[in-house]
Amino acid sequence: MTEPPITLLIVDDHPVVRHGLLGIFAASGAGFEVLGEAADGVTAVALAERLDPDVVLMDLRMPGGGGVEAIRELSRRCPRCRVLVLTTYDTDHDTIPAIEAGATGYLLKDAPRDELFTAVRAAAEGRTVLSPAIAARLVSRVRSPRSAALSAREGEILRLVAKGTSNREMAAVLFISEATVKSHLTHIYGKLGVKDRAAAVATAYDRGILG
């Protein structure tokens, strides 16, 4: 007896991407059936509730309802659906919230077709799927001693650095000496694993520490 196809809902705000994925799965002959498509997270949740797909292929950054919020809602309202994130964004700022929200897997859009098929099958079975690049970074992040949390004062200084505030200006605003500011900056650089102000700000945004 033939296995029933794995049913899919494709969620992406770019029509070309949706149609491309639809074509890939339609031409695969590999036991997939696309039930529908959505251009934003809100529509995705409504469709998922109505269509009950096995797997939701979810982009993250979309106008009118982002992926993370949709994943959280799907986890609550459609617990049978497995969400496989398919996106171009691989920063910790994107990866961690999506996984915490309930995504079963996280794949990048440059993944080969066969890798996509394998990931969809694995997600349908409830197995965690991570692109090799994402998995390597998550392991590195967990193992890295530099992931120590910033203190409240260090966070305050980092936010001022992000605004372009000089050491002298920070010292005046915070009522501390310039030497103390430099000491805090040294600790911030060490915790973030960077060597200068620009890299500290970029890394902080990447990790979701800033905004």
N, C-alpha and C positions, 0 to 999 in steps of 0.2 A: 504493500500500500504506500502511495506517495506521501511524503511529509508535506504538511500544509506550508505555504510560503511564509516567510518572515514579513510582517506588515510594517510599513514605514510611514512616518510623517516627516516631511522635509521643511525645515524652518530657516529661512535666510532672507534678508531684505533685498538681495540682488536677484532679479528675475533670471538673469543669465546663469547664475550659479544653480538656482533651483531647477531650471530646465536642463542644465547639464547633468545634474545628479539624477534627475528623472530619466534621462536618456541612458545613463550608465547602468542604472538598475534594470530598466526595461530591456536593455540589450544583453544583460548578463546571462540570462537563461539559468540563473543559479538559485532560484527559489526565493525571489524577493517580490514584494508587491507594494507599490507606493499608493497609499490611500488618499493622500492629500498633501497640500503645501501651504505654508503661511509665511507672511513677510514680517511678522513681529511676534513678540512673546505672548501678548494678550490673545491674539488670534490663535496662536499655537495651543494655548491651554484650552480654549473653547473647542477647538477641533479635536484635540486629543480626548477630551471628555466624550465627544460624540462618536469618534471613529475607533477609539481604543486600540491604537497601534501597538505592536510589540516594542518598537524602537522609535524614538524621536531623534532625528539628526538636527542638532541645535547650534546655530551660530550664536555668538555672544553679544556683539555690539550692534544693536539695531534700533532705529528710531521707533517710537511708539510702543516700547516695551522690550527691555533687554533680556538677554538669555538667562542670566543668573536668577532674576526675579521669576522668570517662567519656570526654570528648573525647580525652584523652591515650591512654587504652586503645584507643579506636576507631581512632586514627591508627596504632597499633601492630598491632592484631589484625584490623581491617577497613579496610585502606587504600583500598579502592574506594569506601566510603561517604563521602559528603560531609556535614559537619556544619554546619547553619545554626542558630546560636543565636537563640532567640526568647524574649526575656525583658523584664521591666520595668526591669531594672537597667542603667544606662548610665554608671556611674562608671569611671574608669581602673582601679580596683581589681578590677572585674569584666571589663572589656573586654580589657585587655592579656593577663592570664593565659589567657583563652579563645582568643585569637588565637595566642598563643605555643604553646598546647597542640595546635593544629592545626585550629581552626575555619575553615571556608571563608568564612563570613559571619556577620554580627551584625546582627540586626534587633530592633526594639522591638515589644512587643505592641500598641501603638496604631497600628501601620502599617496603611494601608488594605488591603483584600482584594486588589486588583489588584497592589499593591506586593509583597505576600506571594507571590502566584503568580509574579511576575517574578523575585523573589529565589530561589524554589525552582528555577525553570528554570535560572537562572544558576548556582546552586550545583551542580546536576546536571551542568552542563557544565564544572565545575571553575573557574568564574570567581569572583573575590572579590566579595562583596556586603557593603556596609556601609550602615546607615541614615544619612541625611544628617547627623543630629546627631552621630553617632559619628564619621563621617569628618571633619567639621569640627573636632571636638575633638582627634582624633588629629593632624591637620595642625598645629593650634595648639600642641599639646604638643611636637611635633618641632621646630617653629620657635622656640618660646619660649626666650629666654635664661635664663628663671627656672628651667629644668629642671635646673640644675647640681646635682650630688649634694651632699648634706650631708656634712660631715666627721664623723668618729667622735665628736668632742666635741659638735658641734651636734646629732647624733642623740641623744646622751646627755641633753643639756639638753631637747630636745623631748620625750623620754619622761618627764622629770620634770615638765615643763609639763603634759603630759597627765594626770598624777596630781594636779595642783592645787598643786604645790610653788611657794612664793614665791621671788622672786629672792634674798632673804636666806638662805632655807633651802638653795637650790641652791648658793649661794656656800659655805656651811658644809659641805655634803655633798661638794662637788667640790674644796674647799680652794683656791678662787679668790676674787677680790674681786667685789663686786656690780657694779662697773663692767665687769668682764670678762664677767659674765653678761649684762648689758645689751648689750654689744658683740656677743656671740654671738647673742642674740635678734634684733638688728638684721640680722645676716647671714642668719639663718634666714628672717625675714620677707621679705627681698629675694629669696632663692632660691625661696620658695614663692609670692611675689607677693601677700602678705597684709599687713595692717596691725596685727593684734593677736594675742594669745595664743589666743583662742578660734578665730579663723579659721585660725591655723597648725595647730592640732590637727585641726580638721575637714578641712582640705586634706590633711594628712599621712595621715589615715585613708582619704580618698578616693583618694589615689594609691598606697596600699599601703605607705607608709613606716612607718606604725605598725600593728602587729597585723593 
